[in-house]
Structures are given as structure tokens and as C-alpha cells.
Amino acid sequence: MPLSFDDAFTRAGQLAMIGWAALILLPRWRGISATLAGWIIPALLSLGYAVLIAVHWHDAKGGFSSLDSVAALFASKPLLLAGWVHYLAFDLFLGNWILRRSQAEAIPHWLMLPVLLMTFLFGPFGYLTYLLLEACFRLACEDRIARLQARLPTWLPDLELEPRLTAAAFAMLALAVPTLLALLIDTRQFHGVDTWIKPLKFELSVAFYLLTLALFLPLASDRFRASWLGRYMVWPVIVPIVLEVLYIAWRASRVEASHYNRDDWVGIALYSLMGVGAVMFTIAPGFLAYGLSRRDAAPMPQVVRWSLVVGLALTCVLGLASGAILSSSASGHYVGVVPVDHRTVPIFGWSLAIGDLRIAHFLGLHALQIIPAIGVSLWLAMRQSKTGLVALGTVSAAYAAITATALVAALQARPLLGFG
């Protein structure tokens, strides 16, 4: 008895799943996954595709000349099935190719699991994700970082970059490109704001954050970097912060809230995990502040050293404090009744009409860039250690006070720094 089209659809899917299971569960075992997913199953699916085309193509209506023609073509159930089998065969073949290439590049298999899943569900998206991942691993090679540093302008001092943090930072910058394109194309809005604005801002901010840590970490001693505190500065920072950005982008694609999403138990659980991840990567600058304050850290002017230490410490303390208040807020990042069409700060979107907790959180998280920039400027302007240290202490205290003022103003439902 011949298979119905519905039965054939089911059998083709089951056959493809065997191949994907082999790729995920048996990536290297005796070449089984390469044999199944690389040629046997794609060949069987291709054979089924060829039969469907040979038998039913003569009845086809439509074609490939326009989108309407393609829609008419796939109005035929057997040709729609052929298109599905085409998808299964080529995505499985692509998944096998991606896995073999990742093995040649020595990319850990656990990192390939989400890539394989995305290739299975959204083939070209999975392929682009793999290209980005491979580029990051290639960039993370010490010799490539060295060549990048060799291209820096000659007036810059000799700087080192931690390769894995640098690769993750560049990955965030690369991810911002398709996000920007989506922003230009997609007209959907969430609470009156373009849905892709939030992930774009997070991608750029995270890239800057990771690149800052990549620049500062090599200034700590080899002994500190070999300790558990130093090792914490890499993957326990990269993994949660990248996952958070990806989660925000996924929610944006669905025009849904990523933060304060309490619509169901999934949203509640994922939001809680975001909070855990945020603590993980916000506490890291505090560890690095300790590493740079040690006597065995790289020699540098005192005002520069303490600007790094203070900036990192403030990011840890102020970032954690403001983040805790933000996450516990029942009304979200706004405090007070949100007026219709209220004024906001361009680009950042901070409210100029009511309390906005994001201002203090932004100032807290970016202290690790702002305070060191001030410290370097003071050193270049004064060159006197004691005078520069006094000025740095004054500026740092003022910065912390401004951040605290912004936080208190927001909690009291007052606008930006108390000025309306």
C-alpha cells in the first residue's frame, strides 16, 4: 500500500531527526554521525525528492519568476512535500558540514549544540551563527590578537587584549549589524518604541563592556589571572552576558518584554535566570579591581592604577545595587504614572517626566570606562601623583554621588537628576 503524503511527511521528518540526533549525541563516534548525516540520510531524502518531482512536476502551476508564482507552486500538496524534503535534506547536509568544520577549528561541541539547533530550525540563520562563532575563535588566537595590536596607531602605548573577551566583544559588534538591518526594515513597536532598539543598545553596550575588560585584564599579574578570580573573568562573564543579549533579541523578534516579563512561568523563570546572569558578570569588575590593586600588577602611574581600581569597584557596587532595585521594582524601570508622549533623552530613552531607574544603572555599569578615562586625562594634564590622586578621589566621589542622586530621584518618581 503506497504511503500517503501525510505519512511520507512524517517518515521524512523521522529520518532527518535520526541524522540530527547523531550529530548532537555522536559527533565523533566511529564516523557514524558523518556517515548518517553526511550522505546516507541526505541521499535518501534526495531520492524521495527526486521521485516527487518526477511524478508531480508536470502538474505544477506557478514557478519561480515571482513570489506569487512560488506561492501557486506550493499550493500543490505533493510539491509542498517536495519542498519540505528539500529543506530537510539540505539543512541536515549543512549541519554535518558545520559540525565537521567546527571540529577542524577545535570548537567545543557544547558550543555547537545551539548552532546545530538553529541550523535545524532556521538553516541560514544557523549557518550565519556558525560563521560568527568560527570568526570569534579564529580571532581569539594569540597571533591574530598580536597582529591586531600591531595595527594600532604608533602613538598608543603597548597594549594587550585578552583574546576570548575580545572575540566576544567583536561578536557582539557583528551581531549588531543584522539587528540594525532589522531595525531599518521592521516597523513593529513595543510600548511606542521600535522593537529592535533595545537589543541594538544592549549589543553595543555589551561589546564596549567586554572590550574594556579585555583591555584591563592583561594588566593584572599572571598569578592573579591563574587564580580562580582571574579565571572567573573570562567564561563566567562571557556566557551569561551573551545569553542575555540573545534572549533580549529573541523577545524583541516576538515584540515581547524581556525584562519584567511575568506573563507565564516561562517568562518568570527566564527573567530570574537573567538576574542571576547579571550578577555573575557585574561582580567580575570587583574581582579585577582587586587584581589591579595588588603589588604584582603591571607598573603604571598611580593615578591611572587607582582610576582603574575605583572605576571597576564602582561598577561592581553601583551596578549591583541599582540592578537589584531595578529587578525588584514591581512597576518596571519607571517610577510614577507614565504620561502620554512624555519627553525622553534621545537615543537612551530615559524619561524626562517621571522617575527612571535606568539612569543610575547606566552610570553604575559604565563607571569602569568613565573613571579610568578621567584618570588618564588627569595624569596627562598634571603628571603629579599626589595632585592627580586628590583630583581623582574628588571626581570619583562626585560620580558616586551623582549616581546615588539619580537613583534616589528615580525612586521618588522625579525625572532625570531631579530636573523636569
Wavefront OBJ file of the C-alpha trace (Angstrom):
o trace
v 0.000 0.000 0.000
v 1.595 3.319 -1.045
v 2.324 5.992 1.559
v 0.008 8.956 1.754
v 1.571 12.386 1.520
v 0.961 12.905 5.246
v 2.660 9.612 6.070
v 5.571 10.487 3.793
v 5.889 13.838 5.574
v 6.100 12.048 8.928
v 8.621 9.446 7.728
v 10.870 12.094 6.171
v 10.886 14.068 9.418
v 11.719 10.973 11.450
v 14.560 10.109 9.090
v 16.005 13.611 9.372
v 15.738 13.508 13.168
v 17.914 10.396 13.225
v 20.617 12.356 11.436
v 20.338 15.353 13.761
v 20.406 13.090 16.819
v 23.618 11.522 15.520
v 25.197 14.964 15.040
v 24.266 16.056 18.554
v 24.829 12.837 20.517
v 27.541 11.061 18.494
v 29.610 13.865 16.975
v 32.789 11.796 16.573
v 31.929 8.201 17.423
v 33.427 5.939 14.720
v 32.251 8.201 11.925
v 28.626 7.166 12.420
v 27.224 10.692 12.503
v 29.304 11.735 9.491
v 28.058 8.736 7.542
v 24.415 9.098 8.519
v 24.074 12.886 8.411
v 26.711 13.490 5.752
v 25.493 11.261 2.977
v 23.138 8.309 3.749
v 20.128 10.230 5.100
v 20.541 13.267 2.796
v 20.822 10.812 -0.129
v 17.625 9.000 0.888
v 15.783 12.288 1.294
v 17.113 13.459 -2.054
v 15.868 10.246 -3.645
v 12.398 10.882 -2.233
v 12.558 14.455 -3.508
v 13.546 13.276 -6.968
v 10.596 10.853 -7.085
v 8.131 13.554 -6.037
v 9.440 15.966 -8.660
v 9.480 13.331 -11.395
v 5.902 12.242 -10.710
v 4.202 15.551 -9.905
v 6.158 18.339 -11.624
v 4.171 18.054 -14.851
v 1.032 19.160 -12.962
v 2.768 22.149 -11.420
v 1.117 25.532 -11.574
v 3.284 28.528 -10.936
v 7.060 28.701 -10.947
v 9.984 30.736 -9.650
v 9.562 34.012 -11.527
v 7.742 35.848 -8.720
v 6.623 35.376 -5.146
v 3.052 34.782 -6.305
v 4.284 32.122 -8.724
v 6.142 30.353 -5.915
v 3.008 30.519 -3.728
v 0.979 28.956 -6.570
v 3.610 26.249 -6.997
v 3.471 25.240 -3.338
v -0.306 25.207 -3.356
v 0.204 21.677 -4.712
v 0.451 19.279 -1.745
v 2.990 16.882 -3.336
v 5.207 19.780 -4.413
v 4.894 21.322 -0.948
v 6.064 17.974 0.423
v 8.951 18.019 -2.056
v 9.924 21.475 -0.812
v 9.859 20.211 2.779
v 12.036 17.217 1.921
v 14.394 19.581 0.080
v 14.646 21.616 3.294
v 15.284 18.534 5.451
v 17.990 17.135 3.159
v 19.973 20.321 2.648
v 19.768 21.547 6.242
v 20.993 18.181 7.522
v 23.833 18.199 4.998
v 24.688 21.761 6.088
v 24.555 20.737 9.757
v 27.043 17.946 9.125
v 29.337 20.306 7.214
v 29.188 22.855 10.047
v 29.982 20.209 12.665
v 32.969 18.806 10.737
v 34.328 22.301 10.184
v 33.879 23.140 13.869
v 35.851 20.028 14.801
v 38.669 21.090 12.498
v 38.663 24.503 14.221
v 38.683 22.824 17.680
v 35.425 24.496 18.729
v 33.952 22.748 21.805
v 30.921 20.614 20.984
v 28.809 22.171 23.748
v 29.071 25.498 21.935
v 27.898 23.835 18.737
v 24.684 22.482 20.239
v 22.693 25.747 19.934
v 24.218 26.312 16.475
v 23.045 22.891 15.307
v 19.602 23.542 16.759
v 19.347 26.856 14.915
v 20.522 25.195 11.693
v 17.816 22.558 12.086
v 15.088 25.131 12.699
v 16.325 28.080 10.613
v 19.056 26.832 8.271
v 20.632 30.095 7.002
v 20.441 31.655 10.465
v 22.321 28.693 11.917
v 24.919 28.995 9.158
v 25.460 32.698 9.893
v 25.710 31.926 13.613
v 28.398 29.354 12.935
v 30.373 31.769 10.743
v 30.264 34.294 13.575
v 31.362 31.685 16.124
v 34.205 30.480 13.918
v 35.373 34.042 13.327
v 35.444 34.614 17.089
v 37.554 31.507 17.693
v 39.962 32.457 14.952
v 40.195 35.961 16.337
v 40.847 34.574 19.797
v 44.135 33.049 18.652
v 47.015 34.886 20.259
v 48.794 35.562 16.973
v 45.713 37.222 15.485
v 45.308 39.462 18.517
v 49.000 40.333 18.211
v 48.522 41.290 14.559
v 45.516 43.409 15.543
v 47.605 45.197 18.165
v 50.380 45.758 15.631
v 47.924 47.773 13.521
v 47.145 50.184 16.367
v 48.412 53.771 15.873
v 52.006 54.313 16.926
v 51.058 56.978 19.465
v 49.201 54.423 21.544
v 51.186 52.688 24.299
v 51.798 48.974 24.108
v 48.504 47.357 24.971
v 47.436 43.760 25.334
v 43.956 42.374 24.803
v 42.580 39.229 26.412
v 41.702 37.201 23.293
v 38.486 35.497 24.410
v 36.917 38.652 25.806
v 37.998 40.496 22.664
v 36.437 37.850 20.440
v 33.173 38.021 22.370
v 33.171 41.818 22.080
v 33.628 41.650 18.314
v 30.880 39.026 18.156
v 28.506 41.497 19.791
v 29.518 44.164 17.278
v 28.928 41.718 14.432
v 25.530 40.807 15.887
v 24.615 44.480 15.894
v 24.763 44.520 12.070
v 21.736 42.252 11.411
v 19.970 43.891 14.355
v 20.446 47.290 12.717
v 19.115 45.923 9.431
v 16.090 44.513 11.252
v 15.545 47.923 12.851
v 15.563 49.594 9.427
v 13.134 47.057 7.925
v 10.791 46.149 10.792
v 8.151 48.777 11.603
v 6.770 46.984 14.685
v 6.931 48.781 18.010
v 6.815 47.720 21.645
v 5.343 50.311 24.008
v 5.829 53.002 21.386
v 9.498 52.190 20.706
v 10.920 50.292 17.728
v 11.206 46.682 18.858
v 14.851 46.299 17.759
v 16.154 49.384 19.568
v 16.635 47.571 22.876
v 18.728 44.613 21.591
v 20.823 47.007 19.488
v 21.643 49.162 22.521
v 22.470 46.091 24.599
v 24.741 44.645 21.880
v 26.740 47.860 21.604
v 26.918 48.328 25.375
v 27.998 44.724 25.970
v 30.640 44.966 23.234
v 32.104 48.048 24.928
v 31.924 46.350 28.348
v 33.711 43.185 27.192
v 36.344 45.118 25.272
v 37.082 47.192 28.392
v 37.600 44.048 30.462
v 39.745 42.592 27.657
v 41.964 45.668 27.862
v 42.230 45.771 31.661
v 42.666 42.061 32.468
v 46.200 41.713 30.973
v 47.328 44.499 33.328
v 46.838 42.109 36.242
v 49.641 39.718 37.114
v 49.989 36.214 35.703
v 49.499 34.899 39.220
v 46.154 36.665 39.589
v 44.983 35.547 36.143
v 45.867 31.948 37.020
v 43.812 32.127 40.236
v 40.110 31.305 40.323
v 39.300 35.023 40.489
v 41.291 35.653 37.328
v 39.778 32.682 35.525
v 36.331 33.909 36.538
v 36.931 36.971 34.365
v 36.511 35.018 31.108
v 33.790 32.384 30.580
v 31.659 33.166 33.674
v 31.410 36.676 32.205
v 31.081 35.856 28.508
v 28.475 33.078 28.713
v 25.764 34.829 30.785
v 26.179 38.205 29.117
v 25.960 36.747 25.586
v 22.968 34.582 26.531
v 21.218 37.647 27.956
v 21.709 39.594 24.727
v 20.436 36.669 22.650
v 17.397 36.346 24.913
v 16.636 40.066 24.583
v 16.912 39.802 20.788
v 14.605 36.756 20.750
v 11.980 38.567 22.785
v 12.321 41.611 20.529
v 11.673 39.454 17.456
v 8.369 38.449 19.069
v 7.594 42.027 20.204
v 7.585 40.846 23.817
v 9.154 42.102 27.018
v 12.448 40.546 28.062
v 12.701 42.370 31.391
v 9.779 42.255 33.825
v 8.121 39.522 31.775
v 5.832 37.825 34.271
v 3.149 36.692 31.827
v 3.731 32.982 32.476
v 6.040 30.646 34.355
v 8.486 30.525 31.423
v 8.849 34.303 31.415
v 9.245 34.351 35.200
v 11.899 31.606 35.120
v 13.879 33.201 32.282
v 13.732 36.623 33.891
v 15.070 35.093 37.106
v 17.915 33.477 35.162
v 18.671 36.865 33.604
v 19.047 38.245 37.110
v 21.495 35.500 38.077
v 23.491 36.116 34.894
v 23.538 39.870 35.531
v 25.008 39.312 38.992
v 27.632 36.998 37.510
v 29.019 39.491 35.019
v 28.551 42.568 37.237
v 30.549 41.131 40.125
v 33.522 40.411 37.836
v 34.832 44.028 37.745
v 35.095 43.856 41.546
v 37.395 40.857 41.239
v 39.500 42.661 38.639
v 39.686 45.765 40.849
v 41.360 43.578 43.472
v 43.719 42.125 40.855
v 44.851 45.567 39.695
v 45.326 46.858 43.249
v 47.846 44.095 44.031
v 51.544 44.876 44.107
v 52.259 42.360 41.354
v 50.020 44.138 38.815
v 51.627 45.835 35.821
v 53.566 49.013 36.679
v 51.707 52.218 35.787
v 51.248 55.749 37.163
v 49.395 55.712 40.477
v 46.573 57.949 39.292
v 45.982 55.621 36.339
v 46.125 52.496 38.504
v 43.656 53.847 41.041
v 41.335 55.154 38.358
v 41.108 51.601 37.048
v 40.597 50.152 40.531
v 37.985 52.731 41.536
v 36.138 52.537 38.206
v 35.916 48.758 38.362
v 34.904 48.780 42.022
v 32.189 51.381 41.425
v 30.813 49.341 38.539
v 30.575 46.310 40.801
v 28.993 48.113 43.759
v 26.768 50.631 41.952
v 25.862 48.211 39.182
v 24.777 45.521 41.642
v 22.865 47.964 43.870
v 20.988 49.695 41.042
v 20.405 46.373 39.295
v 18.891 44.856 42.439
v 16.497 47.795 42.790
v 15.636 47.625 39.101
v 14.878 43.920 39.148
v 12.756 44.163 42.296
v 10.668 47.068 41.014
v 7.063 45.989 40.581
v 6.349 48.757 38.053
v 9.390 48.238 35.828
v 12.116 50.813 35.257
v 9.665 53.735 35.531
v 8.554 55.052 38.925
v 5.351 57.024 38.760
v 2.478 57.357 36.317
v 3.795 57.369 32.755
v 2.293 60.349 30.896
v 1.239 60.019 27.285
v 4.007 61.075 24.874
v 6.355 62.014 27.720
v 9.721 63.533 26.810
v 12.768 61.269 26.777
v 16.513 61.627 26.346
v 17.373 60.960 22.673
v 18.926 57.532 21.935
v 18.845 56.406 25.576
v 15.084 56.777 26.003
v 15.329 57.903 29.646
v 12.222 59.706 30.831
v 12.346 63.448 31.469
v 8.907 63.435 33.082
v 8.997 60.743 35.790
v 11.488 58.596 37.697
v 13.630 56.288 35.559
v 15.830 53.737 37.331
v 17.855 53.030 34.194
v 19.854 56.255 34.550
v 21.575 55.226 37.774
v 22.069 51.701 36.430
v 23.751 53.049 33.297
v 26.048 55.310 35.313
v 26.919 52.447 37.633
v 27.713 49.932 34.904
v 29.832 52.354 32.889
v 31.961 53.649 35.751
v 34.668 51.196 34.626
v 35.069 53.254 31.434
v 34.300 56.775 32.638
v 36.503 56.897 35.764
v 39.612 55.422 34.029
v 39.148 57.889 31.150
v 39.146 60.718 33.696
v 42.157 59.212 35.459
v 44.213 59.037 32.264
v 43.211 62.623 31.436
v 44.317 63.784 34.890
v 47.664 62.022 34.504
v 48.241 63.579 31.098
v 47.297 67.031 32.394
v 49.086 67.016 35.779
v 51.781 64.336 35.864
v 51.889 64.894 39.634
v 50.935 61.824 41.584
v 49.559 63.467 44.745
v 47.627 66.208 42.959
v 46.225 63.729 40.465
v 45.171 61.318 43.213
v 43.371 64.085 45.103
v 41.586 65.164 41.932
v 40.720 61.543 41.124
v 39.286 60.994 44.594
v 37.185 64.128 44.282
v 35.872 63.195 40.844
v 35.148 59.602 41.896
v 33.239 60.752 44.979
v 31.253 63.191 42.841
v 30.491 60.462 40.313
v 29.225 58.120 43.007
v 27.141 60.963 44.484
v 25.598 61.770 41.087
v 24.722 58.119 40.559
v 23.169 57.911 44.018
v 21.258 61.144 43.387
v 19.902 59.776 40.121
v 18.797 56.606 41.913
v 17.093 58.485 44.772
v 15.404 60.871 42.325
v 14.041 57.945 40.342
v 12.752 56.197 43.479
v 10.942 59.407 44.386
v 9.312 59.468 40.924
v 11.262 62.607 39.970
v 12.713 63.000 36.446
v 16.342 62.936 35.342
v 18.506 64.005 38.303
v 15.526 65.888 39.724
v 15.151 68.313 36.824
v 11.939 68.342 34.770
l 1 2 3 4 5 6 7 8 9 10 11 12 13 14 15 16 17 18 19 20 21 22 23 24 25 26 27 28 29 30 31 32 33 34 35 36 37 38 39 40 41 42 43 44 45 46 47 48 49 50 51 52 53 54 55 56 57 58 59 60 61 62 63 64 65 66 67 68 69 70 71 72 73 74 75 76 77 78 79 80 81 82 83 84 85 86 87 88 89 90 91 92 93 94 95 96 97 98 99 100 101 102 103 104 105 106 107 108 109 110 111 112 113 114 115 116 117 118 119 120 121 122 123 124 125 126 127 128 129 130 131 132 133 134 135 136 137 138 139 140 141 142 143 144 145 146 147 148 149 150 151 152 153 154 155 156 157 158 159 160 161 162 163 164 165 166 167 168 169 170 171 172 173 174 175 176 177 178 179 180 181 182 183 184 185 186 187 188 189 190 191 192 193 194 195 196 197 198 199 200 201 202 203 204 205 206 207 208 209 210 211 212 213 214 215 216 217 218 219 220 221 222 223 224 225 226 227 228 229 230 231 232 233 234 235 236 237 238 239 240 241 242 243 244 245 246 247 248 249 250 251 252 253 254 255 256 257 258 259 260 261 262 263 264 265 266 267 268 269 270 271 272 273 274 275 276 277 278 279 280 281 282 283 284 285 286 287 288 289 290 291 292 293 294 295 296 297 298 299 300 301 302 303 304 305 306 307 308 309 310 311 312 313 314 315 316 317 318 319 320 321 322 323 324 325 326 327 328 329 330 331 332 333 334 335 336 337 338 339 340 341 342 343 344 345 346 347 348 349 350 351 352 353 354 355 356 357 358 359 360 361 362 363 364 365 366 367 368 369 370 371 372 373 374 375 376 377 378 379 380 381 382 383 384 385 386 387 388 389 390 391 392 393 394 395 396 397 398 399 400 401 402 403 404 405 406 407 408 409 410 411 412 413 414 415 416 417 418 419 420
